[in-house]
Amino acid sequence: MNPKLRPVEVRPFEDGGRPAFLLRDPLALSDKVAVLPQVLGPLLALMDGSRDVAGLHAALLVRAGMRISPEIIQHVVDQLDDALLLENDRSAQAFAETLGAYRTAPFRPPSLAGAGYPADPAGLRSLLDDYLAKISLNGASADVSSAYVSEVVIQAGPEDSGAAARQTEIVGLISPHIDYRRGGPIYAGVWERARDAVRAADMVIILGTDHAGSTGRVTLTRQHYATPFGVLPTDSEVVDAIADTIGEEAAFDEEIHHRGEHSIELAAVWLHHIRDGQACQVVPILCGSFQHFVAGHADPAADPVLEATLDVLQTAVADRRAVVVAAADLAHVGPAFNDPFPIDHIRYAQLQAADEILIETLTEADPDAFFHTIASEGDRRNICGLPPIYLALRLLNGNACGELTGYDRCPADGQYTSFVSVCGMVFRNREVGL
């Protein structure tokens, strides 16, 4: 057998005081993980399916000068195989069974309930209400530069109150997908600001980051999304229309990612809470990496799959009271994200300065400026929300302008040397402005 490693999450940690790697399957085909001493890291890089154990032994000696016995290599291979981390018949069968179970279940159960937030509806409601109660009157985090927070006060005239109400309507928002413990105030600020529009909506399109997604991919599901408050039904007509346009394979090839991906789920919970548990139709779409676009190999504005998807969605929202949600975080910087430099006080300030430039493109709801701001720096700050935010802005089609509701830089390690930046933003009809 020539072992080939599947796409896995590799996280450095200490195992009994010794540096090690924790290998985990992002698709969770198995609940097992593999632990490997960091000194054996070169072995993982060689597991591309072209070498058997003897070949791996020889390649380690020639390429890395490492004398690792075939018995140790075989032990590592067996450990990876046991955790279903190798591409072979065992993992293929597990994938098929897992996907089949997902598709035939009555709904997608919340994957983070009981771990990332309370599974009990009363406990969850209390947690979210507590975040809402603590936000400031203007809905913004205390960490937000005052230059980037504005209040919108629009009064409808007595003769055309209906037209004015339509003009002030919020049509989209950016909600984080960081955990509630760190991002709770930002979630609360944006969902409170969007409360009326969310409660009035009959369809909500949720575009979420697919952290395991292929480049340029939009991934659909026909499954309904459950939260502890009940079930949010997926709009199957819209999903089918997109699938008919881009093809079933393009639409559903990575559908299994919906099973464990948290980005849409964390927004769906807030959506359901703000609606007091009342369901509405949702269109959950996971958005894969834009790395090849950032690298200049293609233009997202000319991508046929993305364009076709946006065309269908724009048709779908034309006659609906729809809200578009981008479930997205901003920068990921520091050693926790393979950044060689820890975040000191200077880089911490630089992070906000760079984010403010990016947020300016969001207040203008300008997808091209947003994308090119990130591409111009080679996405060196790891903006994982690039795909869903870009597509949300494209879907809004230049008819909206943004209002920042909150911003924060959340620690991502115990040493405060890594951070994730997040923001909340609502988008209103451009006819009114801010």
C-alpha angles and dihedrals in degrees: 000000000000104000116222119189117229119224101286140171111251116195125178116228140145119267108196090334093311122112111252144161123241111210118200134173110239088206091054094221084158132023089225126101132197125230118205129179109248090236087070093056093109088060091063092052090055095052096096098129096261098098138054122213092279090050092049090050091053094043092052090052095047100038103033104018089237121148102206116163119239088239092060091046090051090049090054091048091051091049092051091046092050089055090048091242095133128081103246142109093287095056092040091055091046090050092052092048093047093048092047092051091049094050096046096046116104090244143344105275117221107266097201100045109123093016110047094025138355116294091205110090093220093049092047092048090051092050095050093042088053090056090048092050093053100050116106122253093263092048094237131127116249087239093066121107107243089229088068100049122077136170120227115213114177124168121201118226117236094243098052108022092141093057092047091049090053091049093053093048117126109233102179146007144193113231123180124243096205115116117284093242091067102024102036097113092049092049091048094049097053098039092047090051090050095043099113095046093045092050091049096047121108092190133029121192110206115197110190135183112258101211091191097037127127120247116286093000126145110194123200134191133196091207121109117240115238125202128181085266094059138274128324106206118228114233097243093186092061092043091050092048091054092045091050089053102044098026133257094265094052091045101046109019091105097030091126087073089073089065096071107010109117103198099085093036095058091052093044091056091055091044091054092045095050088051089054091244094308112139127229131176116276134193106209113198126175115209121211129214123304092201095119090051091049089050090056097246092123142359117248090209089061099041107123096212094049092044093049091048092050092048091056093046093049089053091048095053095044095088100024137083091243134171122198116214125194106199096202146139125206128220127007110195138164137047093309087069098043091267105145093212124072117227109255127177092279095050090044090059091043089054092059092044091053091045091052090057089051093045090054089063088051094052086056090046087227109158095186094051090045092052096043092048088059095039092050090064093042090246087280089158092058100237097196091181093063098104100046094040093048092049092046091053091048090050091052084058100209093300098111142060127208134241118196113227099178147347134194143164109224122201114245100189138034093252095057090237096118129054143183116209119211137179141187121218138169125206122216132189109283092228089081104035125192 
